[in-house]
Amino acid sequence: MPENVEAVEQSILRSPRRSARKQALALDICNRSMRRILHTHLHFHPYKMVVVQELSPGDFQNRITACKTLLETLPPDTLVFFSDEAHFHLSGYVNKQNKCYWNGNNPRELHERPHHSDKVTVWCALSRVGVIGPEMIKNFFEPALEEMHIGNVWFQQDGAMAHTARASITVLRAKFPGHLISLQGDILWAARSPDLTPCDFFLWGYPKAEVFKHCPTNLL
């Protein structure tokens, strides 16, 4: 009925983040009718929230340049260890499956992560032959790498200040002479590019989903 369509539209405009089920309950409309009105009459869609890292204008070209340099420089048999750390925040997890925004156009809804909250930090190095971690470089990575007896190894790390400090770079250059991918490395790594590493677009999602499945309340 036209009045139901109007009521649904006004309700969505007032509360676009409310789920379709809750909208239907509030308006005393069955869930099936609510979804028909949303999709067929109003042409609204449940856009998923995206958690992103802010990029500056120059980052886009730098990312392209870094990728092209890697493809042109590294031989096919090169073994690259992509290193990364992930923070498991007690109050920083967002279930994107439960967060949507009803609208006729994608509003590019974003979520800002908290900068400071209780957390556990996990580190690892990932390559096509496996994962080394979560202990840090001196205690675990170097011994594990030596046991593999693999040549032509490159090491990648992001540009966090602690990672590119002189002491850190000195250690890595000694271990991977001429084979360091970093802001201070032999191949420059583009700043603010976590999504270019398999740790981010492949690895971290699984352990975080397992950890937050149980809604932890402490760091133990």
C-alpha positions in Angstrom: 0.0 0.0 0.0 1.2 3.5 -0.8 1.0 4.6 2.9 3.3 1.7 3.9 5.8 2.7 1.3 5.8 6.3 2.6 6.1 5.1 6.2 9.0 2.8 5.4 10.8 5.6 3.5 10.5 8.1 6.3 11.6 5.5 8.9 14.7 4.6 6.8 15.6 8.3 6.4 15.3 8.8 10.1 17.3 5.7 11.1 19.3 4.3 8.1 21.5 2.1 10.3 18.5 0.2 11.8 18.1 -3.3 10.4 15.2 -4.2 8.1 13.8 -6.5 10.8 13.7 -3.8 13.4 12.2 -1.3 10.9 9.5 -3.9 10.3 8.8 -4.3 14.0 8.6 -0.6 14.6 6.1 -0.1 11.8 4.1 -3.3 12.5 4.8 -4.6 8.9 5.8 -8.2 8.2 9.4 -8.7 7.3 8.6 -10.0 3.8 6.6 -6.8 3.0 9.4 -4.6 4.4 12.0 -6.1 2.2 9.8 -5.9 -0.9 9.2 -2.2 -0.2 12.9 -1.6 0.4 14.1 -3.4 -2.8 11.2 -3.1 -5.2 9.6 0.3 -4.4 12.4 2.3 -2.9 15.3 0.6 -4.6 17.3 0.7 -1.3 20.2 -1.6 -0.6 21.9 -2.6 2.7 25.4 -1.2 2.1 28.1 -2.7 4.3 30.3 -0.5 6.4 34.0 -0.5 5.3 36.9 -0.1 7.8 39.7 1.8 6.0 43.0 3.5 6.5 43.1 7.1 5.3 45.3 7.8 2.3 46.9 11.1 1.2 46.7 12.2 -2.5 50.3 11.1 -3.3 49.8 7.7 -1.8 48.0 6.3 -4.9 50.9 6.8 -7.3 53.4 5.7 -4.8 51.5 2.4 -4.3 51.5 1.8 -8.1 55.2 2.6 -8.3 56.0 0.2 -5.5 54.1 -2.6 -7.0 55.7 -2.1 -10.5 59.2 -2.0 -8.9 58.6 -5.3 -7.1 57.3 -7.0 -10.2 60.2 -5.7 -12.3 63.0 -6.3 -9.7 62.2 -9.7 -8.1 63.0 -12.9 -10.0 60.2 -15.5 -10.3 61.9 -17.8 -7.8 62.3 -15.1 -5.1 60.9 -15.9 -1.7 59.5 -12.8 -0.1 58.6 -12.8 3.6 55.9 -10.1 4.2 56.0 -9.1 7.9 53.2 -7.4 9.8 51.7 -6.9 13.2 48.1 -6.9 14.2 46.4 -5.4 17.2 43.6 -7.4 18.8 41.6 -4.7 20.6 39.1 -5.6 23.4 36.9 -2.6 22.3 38.0 -2.2 18.8 36.2 -5.1 17.0 33.4 -4.3 14.6 31.2 -7.1 13.1 30.6 -5.6 9.6 28.0 -8.3 8.9 25.8 -6.6 11.5 26.5 -3.1 10.4 24.7 -1.8 7.3 23.3 1.5 6.0 20.0 1.5 4.0 20.1 3.9 1.1 19.4 4.3 -2.6 23.1 5.2 -3.2 26.2 3.9 -1.5 27.0 6.4 1.3 30.5 5.1 1.7 29.9 4.5 5.4 33.1 4.2 7.3 34.1 3.2 10.9 37.0 4.8 12.8 39.0 2.4 14.9 39.9 3.6 18.4 43.5 4.7 18.8 44.0 3.6 22.4 42.3 0.6 24.0 43.4 -2.6 25.7 45.0 -4.9 23.1 47.4 -7.7 22.3 49.8 -7.2 19.5 50.8 -10.2 17.3 53.6 -10.3 14.8 54.4 -12.8 12.0 56.2 -13.1 8.7 54.2 -14.8 5.8 55.5 -16.3 2.6 54.5 -18.9 0.0 56.3 -21.5 2.1 54.4 -20.7 5.4 54.0 -18.5 8.4 56.8 -17.7 10.9 55.7 -16.2 14.2 54.3 -14.9 16.4 57.6 -14.4 18.3 59.8 -11.5 17.0 62.8 -11.6 14.7 65.7 -12.4 17.0 64.0 -15.0 19.1 62.2 -17.0 16.4 62.3 -15.7 12.9 66.1 -16.0 12.3 66.4 -19.5 13.7 63.4 -20.7 11.8 64.7 -19.2 8.5 68.1 -20.8 9.0 66.4 -24.2 9.4 64.7 -23.8 6.0 68.0 -23.5 4.1 66.4 -21.3 1.4 68.3 -18.8 -0.8 67.3 -15.6 -2.5 65.1 -14.4 0.4 63.6 -10.9 0.6 62.1 -9.3 3.7 59.3 -6.8 3.6 58.1 -4.5 6.4 55.9 -1.5 6.7 57.1 2.0 7.4 56.1 2.4 11.1 58.6 4.6 12.9 59.9 1.8 15.2 60.4 -0.4 12.1 62.5 2.1 10.2 64.6 3.4 13.1 68.4 3.1 12.5 68.9 0.2 14.9 66.0 -1.8 13.3 67.3 -1.1 9.7 70.8 -2.0 10.7 69.7 -5.4 12.0 67.6 -6.2 8.9 70.3 -5.0 6.4 72.8 -7.3 8.1 70.4 -10.3 7.8 69.1 -9.5 4.3 71.9 -7.6 2.5 70.4 -6.0 -0.7 67.1 -7.8 -0.1 65.1 -5.4 2.1 61.8 -4.0 1.1 61.0 -1.0 3.4 60.8 2.8 3.5 64.6 2.6 4.2 65.2 -0.5 2.1 66.6 -1.6 -1.2 63.1 -1.4 -2.7 61.0 1.3 -1.3 57.7 0.2 0.3 54.8 2.6 -0.3 53.6 4.3 2.9 50.1 3.5 4.2 49.8 0.3 2.1 48.8 -2.5 4.5 46.2 -3.9 2.1 49.0 -4.7 -0.4 50.5 -7.4 1.9 49.0 -11.0 2.2 49.1 -10.6 6.0 46.3 -8.0 5.7 44.2 -9.2 2.8 44.6 -12.9 3.6 45.8 -13.8 7.0 44.6 -11.5 9.9 40.9 -11.9 9.1 40.8 -15.5 10.1 42.5 -15.4 13.6 40.5 -12.2 14.5 37.3 -13.9 13.5 38.1 -16.8 15.8 39.2 -14.6 18.7 36.2 -12.3 18.6 33.7 -15.1 18.1 33.8 -15.6 21.9 33.7 -11.9 22.8 36.8 -11.8 25.0 36.6 -9.5 28.1 40.3 -9.5 29.0 43.7 -10.0 27.5 44.5 -13.4 29.0 
